């Protein structure tokens, strides 16, 4: 069954990609969507039935892959609770996106190509989350990057889409290079890239260190006890472990759009809206979170690395939330929300709360996919308009979409008993009781981000659906509700956004934690975050709810009671407004430091008209010199036989002379 789950999207990709032109767009849609729905159903069956057994990790070998010296890599599936959570998330969201796309993309002539790309994307993600070794994980990692490039740039004739696809591809290469170096480092440390061998090695190392992590490794190394011998050098194990963890985290920063490597994520909105839902909700952006959680036995040995993870995650959560306050494109608001929520997940990982991090990944998939697909329904209704300033008053025209968006917003902002209420609050509580140096900073930033999240989320609802219509009369005349093929996926996701927290809170982060996760997530002996987070003060427990209410009320004042208030505040603070509107000027900074520098270097190395570099040797450059030498050599080919005989005679005479002189010596 596990092999079938992984291979079904690949079959869909091959059918739509190779035979889409002959079987037609409708057949491509139905075949790929049916296979993904089947994969999602099987994933849920596997997820539920897995808990009925012993919960032991299963390993399913598909085929032998690489065997070179000590490097042995098979295509092997690792099935444990973490894998099954990801299978449910990826296949459920992907199946719903496939079905939704039947309605959303009905006018596009390239539908077979689109559905083939969707299925390829899903297969690559499944390769990543089922990997039993780091090489296979990297294969899926790069496959997801390739498929995202194809999907973001699907409308390749649109310059902005092509530029966004290139940007996503290039920025992710930076992170991927770090991830690759991290894999090399793991192989040096443990002599293997297989997860079982790595985890056994970390367990042995932890036992040697007395359970005190990599800090103790540094003390041992200072006395010559615990040292890594590499290329003839003795390196302290603490530094090696921390370096490897940080390199792996650089890869996670790229895929999961953490601050510094986040710039590709908002631009990915240039792809079709179903692509935005697939990338931002459950698949590509969660790959980094999954990878750090999977490697928790290694990260638990490096408190320094976990501190860095906490700092980056907390900064991203706040940074992205501030930008979301002023964005006017409905999809970009949700995109920055994704960036911020990923920061929450990394805060939880950084303080050692791996269960709450994956719990938020799980619930976030439902309400964020709901918001993106709901935004697509809005865009579909208003003739492809995405600027919220040109909307307003849509509540009466598309009531079903309105209520679906409200449900997604309630879950995102943490309204009591919704999915986000349980998972996001668990992260804030874990940050409050965390023990690393950045835990307090993580708590403060996540609380502030909760306030900002509530404000920009309700701002989106009020600007889009409430107030007076700001679109033209012609556009409002054509506003219509989406077809059922687009609404049914919204209903399913809305159920998840409302019920996922209630149903699974006890298993993911509550009393059933140990039985549920078994050995899929590793928590060190001195990590008591999960225990301590259930004993926090009452005021801390209700603080996220208070922030949610303040954000809601503020947004209502700004955009419903006194609609001119927002403009007035922006005019009074033009510098701050432009700073946020221009996304903290990260793109401009990168353009100045990297893009323009690379262009200048390229122009310097490719001078063609100023007599330097390539054309700098003589009046006409290197190319003219090559042509001159060639012309002289060509003259030797006269076509006369006696010329060739004379040349041969000279050659023979020279050879005999050389042999005679050599013999005399």
Secondary structure, 3 states (H helix, E strand, C coil): CHHHHHHHHHHHHHHHHHHHHHHCHHHHHHHHHHHHHHHHHHHHHHHHHHCCCCCCCEEEEEEEEEEECCEEEEEEEEECHHHHHHHHHHHHHHHHHHHHHHHHCCCCCCHHHHHHHHHHHHHHHHHHHCECEHHHHHHHHHHHHHHHHHHHCCCCCCHHHHHHHHHHHHHHHHHHHHHHHHHHHHHHHHCCCEHHHHHHHHHHHHHHHCCCHHHHHHHHHHCCCCEEEECCEEEEHHHHHHHHHHHHHHHHHHHCCCCCCCHHHHHHHHCCHHHHHHHHHHCHHHHHHHHHHHCHHHHCCCHHHHHHHHHHHHHHHHHHHHHHCCCCEHHHHHHHHHHHHHHHHHHHHHCCCHHHHHHHHHHHHHHHHHHHHHHHHHHHHCCCCCEHHHCCCCCCCCHHHHHHHHHHHHHHHCCCCCHHHHHHHHHHHHHHHCCCCCHHHHHHHHHHHHHHHHHHHHHHHHHHHCCCCCCCHHHHHCCCCCCHHHHHHHHHHHHHHHHHHHHHHHHHCCCCHHHHHCCCCCCCCCCCHHHHHHHCCHHHHHHHHHHHHHHHHHHHHHHHHCCCHHHHHHHHCHHHHHHHHCHHHHHHHHHHHHHHHHHHHHHHHCCCCCCCHHHCCCCCHHHHHHHHHHHHHHCCCCCCHHHHHHHHHHHHHHHHHHHHHHHHC
